[in-house]
Amino acid sequence: MAGTLVAYFTYSGNAKKVAERVAELAGADLFEIQTAAPYSTDYQTCIEEARKEIAEHARPALTAKVEDIGKYDRLILGFPNWCSTCPMPILSFLEAYDLTGMRIDSFVTNGGGGCGNSAEDIRKSSKGAEVSESINGNDLTDERIKEWLGL
Ligand SMILES: Cc1cc2nc3c(=O)[nH]c(=O)nc-3n(C[C@H](O)[C@H](O)[C@H](O)COP(=O)(O)O)c2cc1C
């Protein structure tokens, strides 16, 4: 039976909180996307690291893989807006799987810049998947989450 996976990346915890709530409401499995090399804990340095990764089209190595992605037909991604797109580890994650036929939705926590180009960049890294527009992940209520996911 096909199911739903909520996969998230977080730097300061906001996307984690929302991902946990989304997984709870959707009855989905939860997976944290983590990089092998941590980002700097200094905010400004982290921004420089993120900018460099975007410029270099980097795909940072991750610590773990989802065991059986074939169990899922829906993927819900959660992550912060980093320099007007998704963090590059999200693209590392997507490119590690065959996502043909997957439905992908995403929410983006942000500092006021909304979702940036995240959906467009996710689409390029998930060939054969159906990728919806990202939604703003700040201040999501249970009602809004249910409406968004059709629960
Ligand atoms: C490297 C980096 C780049 C960021 N770039 C943006 C940006 O371009 N636009 C924006 O609105 N917020 C930006 N932010 C702020 C985060 O998106 C925001 O704080 C978010 O809520 C963090 O989610 P998290 O706690 O799950 O990491 C950036 C934060 C970091 C660390």
The ligand as an ORCA input file, in Angstrom:
! r2SCAN-3c Opt
* xyz 0 1
  C      21.805     30.278      5.002
  C      20.494     30.991      5.195
  C      19.933     31.693      4.131
  C      18.673     32.311      4.296
  N      18.121     32.965      3.229
  C      16.867     33.480      3.352
  C      16.236     34.135      2.235
  O      16.795     34.259      1.143
  N      14.976     34.613      2.415
  C      14.296     34.499      3.606
  O      13.160     34.936      3.696
  N      14.883     33.903      4.682
  C      16.130     33.383      4.581
  N      16.715     32.765      5.663
  C      15.947     32.656      6.917
  C      15.286     31.275      7.089
  O      14.594     30.870      5.911
  C      14.285     31.289      8.246
  O      14.941     31.697      9.430
  C      13.621     29.934      8.461
  O      12.491     30.068      9.293
  C      14.573     28.918      9.106
  O      13.979     27.640      9.166
  P      14.704     26.484     10.015
  O      14.580     26.894     11.483
  O      13.916     25.238      9.731
  O      16.108     26.372      9.583
  C      17.991     32.199      5.551
  C      18.593     31.525      6.604
  C      19.828     30.933      6.463
  C      20.475     30.210      7.607
*
